[in-house]
Amino acid sequence: MAIKGGSDQFQILIESHRGILYKVSKCYCSNPDDRDDLIQEVIVQLWRSFPTFDESKSFSTWMYRIALNVAISNLRTEKVRSKHIVSADDRILEAVDVTANVSETALMLYQLIEQMEPLNRALMLLFLDGFSHREISEVLGISETNVATKIGRLKKVIQQALSTDGQGIRG
Protein backbone atom coordinates (compact mmCIF):
# COMPACT_ATOMS: atom_id res chain seq x y z
CA MET A 1 0.00 0.00 0.00
CA ALA A 2 1.55 3.31 -1.06
CA ILE A 3 1.42 6.34 1.20
CA LYS A 4 -1.15 9.03 0.45
CA GLY A 5 -0.15 12.02 2.56
CA GLY A 6 1.57 14.13 -0.07
CA SER A 7 4.09 16.85 0.72
CA ASP A 8 2.66 17.67 4.17
CA GLN A 9 2.97 14.06 5.30
CA PHE A 10 6.47 13.89 3.83
CA GLN A 11 7.60 17.02 5.65
CA ILE A 12 6.18 15.77 8.97
CA LEU A 13 7.95 12.42 8.62
CA ILE A 14 11.26 14.03 7.63
CA GLU A 15 11.10 16.44 10.58
CA SER A 16 10.31 13.66 13.04
CA HIS A 17 13.20 11.53 11.72
CA ARG A 18 15.74 14.25 10.97
CA GLY A 19 18.25 12.74 13.40
CA ILE A 20 18.76 9.91 10.92
CA LEU A 21 19.88 12.43 8.31
CA TYR A 22 22.40 13.93 10.71
CA LYS A 23 23.77 10.56 11.80
CA VAL A 24 24.25 9.29 8.27
CA SER A 25 25.79 12.53 7.03
CA LYS A 26 28.11 12.71 10.07
CA CYS A 27 29.34 9.18 9.41
CA TYR A 28 30.04 9.77 5.73
CA CYS A 29 31.16 13.44 5.54
CA SER A 30 33.65 15.26 7.74
CA ASN A 31 33.09 18.71 6.22
CA PRO A 32 29.90 20.52 7.39
CA ASP A 33 29.18 21.81 3.89
CA ASP A 34 29.51 18.30 2.47
CA ARG A 35 27.14 17.05 5.19
CA ASP A 36 24.59 19.68 4.16
CA ASP A 37 24.93 18.62 0.52
CA LEU A 38 24.50 14.95 1.42
CA ILE A 39 21.43 15.71 3.54
CA GLN A 40 19.95 17.65 0.62
CA GLU A 41 20.66 14.79 -1.77
CA VAL A 42 19.11 12.26 0.61
CA ILE A 43 15.98 14.41 0.98
CA VAL A 44 15.64 14.61 -2.80
CA GLN A 45 15.93 10.82 -3.10
CA LEU A 46 13.45 10.33 -0.25
CA TRP A 47 11.00 12.67 -1.98
CA ARG A 48 11.37 10.82 -5.29
CA SER A 49 10.78 7.48 -3.58
CA PHE A 50 8.05 8.67 -1.22
CA PRO A 51 5.09 7.70 -3.45
CA THR A 52 6.19 4.06 -3.22
CA PHE A 53 6.67 4.03 0.58
CA ASP A 54 4.58 1.27 2.14
CA GLU A 55 2.88 2.56 5.30
CA SER A 56 2.79 -0.95 6.74
CA LYS A 57 6.60 -0.77 7.02
CA SER A 58 8.76 1.28 9.38
CA PHE A 59 9.48 4.75 7.99
CA SER A 60 12.82 4.92 9.81
CA THR A 61 14.01 1.64 8.27
CA TRP A 62 12.97 2.83 4.81
CA MET A 63 14.63 6.19 5.40
CA TYR A 64 17.88 4.59 6.60
CA ARG A 65 17.96 2.36 3.52
CA ILE A 66 17.69 5.29 1.15
CA ALA A 67 20.00 7.57 3.18
CA LEU A 68 22.73 4.94 3.43
CA ASN A 69 22.46 4.03 -0.26
CA VAL A 70 22.81 7.69 -1.22
CA ALA A 71 25.72 8.21 1.20
CA ILE A 72 27.62 5.15 0.01
CA SER A 73 26.99 6.01 -3.65
CA ASN A 74 28.12 9.57 -2.99
CA LEU A 75 31.26 8.32 -1.26
CA ARG A 76 32.07 6.05 -4.17
CA THR A 77 31.66 8.72 -6.84
CA GLU A 78 33.19 11.76 -5.12
CA LYS A 79 35.47 12.26 -2.13
CA VAL A 80 34.61 15.94 -1.80
CA ARG A 81 31.79 17.77 -3.50
CA SER A 82 32.89 20.90 -5.32
CA LYS A 83 29.45 22.29 -5.91
CA HIS A 84 26.78 23.01 -3.28
CA ILE A 85 23.19 22.17 -4.08
CA VAL A 86 21.70 24.56 -1.54
CA SER A 87 23.24 27.66 0.00
CA ALA A 88 23.53 27.97 3.77
CA ASP A 89 20.68 30.49 3.79
CA ASP A 90 18.28 28.17 1.98
CA ARG A 91 18.64 25.02 4.07
CA ILE A 92 15.61 22.79 4.00
CA LEU A 93 16.51 21.12 7.25
CA GLU A 94 18.57 22.16 10.22
CA ALA A 95 20.15 18.99 11.58
CA VAL A 96 20.66 18.61 15.28
CA ASP A 97 24.21 17.85 16.39
CA VAL A 98 23.73 14.70 18.44
CA THR A 99 27.40 14.81 19.50
CA ALA A 100 27.07 18.18 21.28
CA ASN A 101 26.68 16.78 24.81
CA VAL A 102 28.29 13.35 24.69
CA SER A 103 31.12 11.80 26.65
CA GLU A 104 34.73 11.56 25.50
CA THR A 105 34.31 7.81 25.01
CA ALA A 106 31.29 8.38 22.77
CA LEU A 107 33.22 10.93 20.72
CA MET A 108 36.05 8.41 20.35
CA LEU A 109 33.50 5.83 19.21
CA TYR A 110 32.24 8.27 16.53
CA GLN A 111 35.83 8.77 15.38
CA LEU A 112 36.37 5.02 15.15
CA ILE A 113 33.18 4.58 13.14
CA GLU A 114 34.27 7.35 10.73
CA GLN A 115 37.41 5.29 9.97
CA MET A 116 35.45 2.15 9.02
CA GLU A 117 34.68 1.00 5.51
CA PRO A 118 31.32 2.34 4.23
CA LEU A 119 29.28 -0.85 4.77
CA ASN A 120 30.64 -1.28 8.31
CA ARG A 121 29.84 2.36 9.11
CA ALA A 122 26.26 1.79 8.05
CA LEU A 123 26.11 -1.43 10.05
CA MET A 124 27.39 0.21 13.24
CA LEU A 125 25.16 3.25 12.80
CA LEU A 126 22.07 1.05 12.58
CA PHE A 127 23.24 -1.21 15.41
CA LEU A 128 23.90 1.73 17.74
CA ASP A 129 20.52 3.18 16.83
CA GLY A 130 18.89 0.02 18.21
CA PHE A 131 17.84 -1.71 15.01
CA SER A 132 17.41 -5.49 15.18
CA HIS A 133 19.55 -7.81 13.09
CA ARG A 134 16.51 -8.42 10.88
CA GLU A 135 15.96 -4.70 10.31
CA ILE A 136 19.66 -4.13 9.60
CA SER A 137 19.65 -6.98 7.09
CA GLU A 138 16.63 -5.41 5.34
CA VAL A 139 18.27 -1.99 5.14
CA LEU A 140 21.67 -3.24 3.98
CA GLY A 141 20.52 -6.16 1.85
CA ILE A 142 22.66 -8.75 3.63
CA SER A 143 21.62 -11.81 5.63
CA GLU A 144 20.86 -11.68 9.35
CA THR A 145 23.69 -14.16 9.94
CA ASN A 146 26.09 -11.85 8.11
CA VAL A 147 24.84 -8.92 10.20
CA ALA A 148 25.43 -10.82 13.45
CA THR A 149 28.89 -11.96 12.36
CA LYS A 150 29.97 -8.49 11.24
CA ILE A 151 28.64 -6.85 14.42
CA GLY A 152 30.51 -9.35 16.57
CA ARG A 153 33.76 -8.68 14.72
CA LEU A 154 33.28 -4.90 14.78
CA LYS A 155 32.57 -4.95 18.51
CA LYS A 156 35.90 -6.70 19.10
CA VAL A 157 37.74 -4.22 16.88
CA ILE A 158 36.12 -1.29 18.70
CA GLN A 159 36.85 -2.74 22.13
CA GLN A 160 40.51 -3.22 21.19
CA ALA A 161 40.76 0.28 19.77
CA LEU A 162 39.12 1.86 22.83
CA SER A 163 41.35 -0.10 25.20
CA THR A 164 44.46 1.12 23.35
CA ASP A 165 43.35 4.77 23.28
CA GLY A 166 41.81 4.53 19.80
CA GLN A 167 44.85 4.15 17.58
CA GLY A 168 42.56 3.80 14.58
CA ILE A 169 40.83 1.02 12.69
CA ARG A 170 39.95 0.09 9.15
CA GLY A 171 37.25 -2.53 9.88
Secondary structure, DSSP 8 states (H G I E B T S, - for coil): -B---HHHHHHHHHHHTHHHHHHHHHHH-SSHHHHHHHHHHHHHHHHHHGGG-BTTS-HHHHHHHHHHHHHHHHHHH-SS-SS-SS-GGG-S-----TTTT--HHHHHHHHHHHTS-HHHHHHHHHHHTT--HHHHHHHHTS-HHHHHHHHHHHHHHHHHHHHTT------
